[in-house]
Amino acid sequence: MADHNKAPMFIDAKNEIPIINSQAQINTLNELDLAIDEVQFQYQQMPWQECISSIKHGTVDAFISGFNALKSDYAVFPVNKQGKPLDKYSFASLSQCLIGKRRFHSKWNSREVFQSKAFSLAVANGHFVGDAASEDAFFIEHTFTLQTAIERVAQGNADAALVICEISKNKVDLSQYYQFKLAPLFPPINTSIAYLAFSNEFFYKHKLDANLVWEQLANKQLAGIYARMLQNTSSEQNTHYGTKE
């Protein structure tokens, strides 16, 4: 796995690494380890590029990553016969929503298609902007933490922020932001899906074990685990910001 707990947790716009910290990932892998007698996990945290290099050279057996066709040259993802990833075997599926005050909701829903830089968007490190949120409508301001991004919106210094609002299509409880008069806009503006992928060398030697791990992932209630983790993280960061309309 890469160093997910260090910002930025996403690298460029290719959806490389999920917004799940390393301890949550290790907890999930530990559960798989206990459930499967044939498999034993050992963990290494490393910078993302070193992680990619290690997978390519077969010095590590698996990593957690978003899917794209280029990665299929050196890693095996759970895919169908057409080479499309199978979401039921995903390690994490996270969707982000815009969150803002009622005035922003109204302006966003009535926006003109060709408006340029009409809204300011505070984006915390670790949150994937993507094509949808980087459209011309936004002036994007990057912040180091989600707490700072929410504070910018709560104090009227930004129109909106990005928050995780769904995990595996289950809505996350965002009621903690109501005290700041902030609410999410549905549907989500983007979705990031990560998979546990295996190095080519490992997979072709241990196909049965790899498929067994994916089947166990499909049977795990991961959405609840990640939702609790995100809820606890948000609660720890939460402070009483001053708000103004």
N, C-alpha and C positions, 0 to 999 in steps of 0.2 A: 504494500500500500504506500501511497505517497504521504507527504506531511500535511494531512488535511486540516490539522488544527492551527496551521499558520496562515495568516492572510498574505496574499489573496488565495482563497481556496479554489477559485476558478482561474485558469490560465488561458488567456485570449478568448475568442468568441466561439471556440470549438467544443464547449461543454465538456471539458476534460475531466474535472473532478467534482463529485457531488458535495452539497453543503451538509455533510454529516461529519461530525468531528471524529477523530481517530478512536476515542474510547467507545463511542457507540458502535463503530465498525467492529472493534475487537470484541465487544460484548456479543454481537451477533455471530461472529466467527466462533467464539467460545461455545455458543449454543449449538452450532453446527457440529463442532468438534465432539461435544458430548453425545450428540444424536447419531453420529456415524462412526461405528467402530473401525471402519476401514481407512479413515482419514484422520490425520493429526496436523493441526496448523501450527506453524511457527511464524512470528510476525517480525517484519522489518519496516521501519519508517525511513523514508529517504526522499530527497527532493524529486519533483516530478520527472525531470529529464533523466535523472539517474534511474528512476523506476522504469521508464520506457526502455532505456539501454539494457537494464538487467533482464527484462522480459525478452527482448530481442536476442540476447546472448544466452538465454536459458539459465542464468544464475539465480533467478527466482522463478517460482512456478506459477504464480497467479497475481493479479492486481485488480483493483476496483477502478472502473473507468466508464466513461460514456462511450457509445459505439460510433464508429464511422468505418467506411469501407477500407481506408488505408490501414487501419489497425488490424484488419483481418489478414494482412500479409505476415504478421508476426505473432498474432494471438488468436485464440479461438473463443468466440462468444456463443451464447445459446441462440442459435438462429434456425429459421425454417429452411426448406429446400431452395427457396429463392434468395437466401442470404440475408433475410430481414430478421432483426433481433426479436426474440419472443419476450414480450413484456412480463409475462407471468413468471419468468425466471429472473426478473430484475432484482438487484440488490437494494435499490432505492429509486423511487419515482416521486419527484418533488415539483410542485407547481407554485409559481409566484404570481401574486396579484399586486396591482397598484393599491396603495392605501393613502387616504387623504380625508380632508374635511368635506362637508356637504357641498360647499361651494365648488370644490374641485370636481366632485362627482357630476354636478350639473354641467359644468363647463366641458368636462371630458365627453359626456354623452351627447353634447350638442356641438362638438368641435367640427371645424371644416376640414375636409380631406387634405387640403394643401397648406394648412397652417404650418409655419416654420418656427421652431423654438418658442412655441406658445406656452409651454409648461416646463417648470424646473423639476427635475427628478433627482432625489438623493439616493444614491446607490452605495450600500455598505460593501466593504471587502467581503468576498465569499458569495456575493449574490450575482447571478448570471444575468447580464443585461440582454444579450441576444438581439436578433433582428427586430423583433416586435417592439421592444422598449427603446431601441436606439433609432427609431424612425425620426424623421425631421421635426416632429411635433415637440421633441424633448431637448432641453438643455440639461445635460447630465453633470451632476456634481458628485464626485466620489468621496465617501467618508470611510474612516477606518473601522467604525463599529456600527451595528444596527441601531444601538442606543443613540448615537449621534445623528443618524439619518432620521429617526423618529422625532428627535428633539427639533431638528430643523423644520420639519413639517408642523409639529405641534406649536412652535413659536411663530409660524407664518413666514419662515425664511425659505421654504421650498413648498411646491404644490403637492408633491407626492413622494412616497418612498416605495421600495420593493420589499415585500414580506412573503415568507412561505405561507401559503393559504390552503394547500391541499397536499396530502401525502397518499400516494396510490389512490387518488380520486376521493379520499376521505377528507372532509374539511377540518382544518386546524382551528382550535378555539382561539380567536383573536380578541376576545372581549376585554382583555387587559388594556387595549388601546382606546376603549370607549371613553375612559376618563379624560382623555385628551381630545375628545370629539373627533376621533379618527375611525374610519371603517374601510374595509377592503372593497374593491370593485371586482365583481365576477362577470364573465368567466376569467380564469387566469390568463395572464398575458404571455406566459411561456411555461413549458414543462421540461424538466431535466431528468433523464433516466440513466442510471448507472448499473453496470453489470459486474459480476465476478467473472473475469475472463482468465483463461489459462494460457501459458506459453505453448507454442506449437510442440516443443519437445515433450513437455509434461503430458499434454492432452493425448498425443498419439501413443504414448506408453501406458496411460492410465485412463482410457476413455470411460470405462465403467465407473470409476471413482468420481471423475469430473461430472458425469451425468447424474450420479447419486447426489452430489452436492447441490446441483441445480434443482433437482426434485425436492430436496429438503428446503431450499430457499422458497420454492413455490408454496410449500406447506406452512411456512412460518408467518406469523402475524406481525410482519416487520413495521407496518404503518403505525401501529400502536406504540412500539418501542421508540420510533423516531419522533412521533408526536410528543411523547412524554419528555424526551430529551430536549426538543425545541422549546417546549413550554417551560421547563425548568431553567433553560438558558435565558429565555426572555424575562422570566420573573426575577432572576438574579440581577439582570441589567436594568430593570425597570426603576426609574426614579420619577418624582413628581415634577414634571416639566411645567413651566408656565405656559398657558395657552392663550391665544387671542384669535378672534375671528377676523 
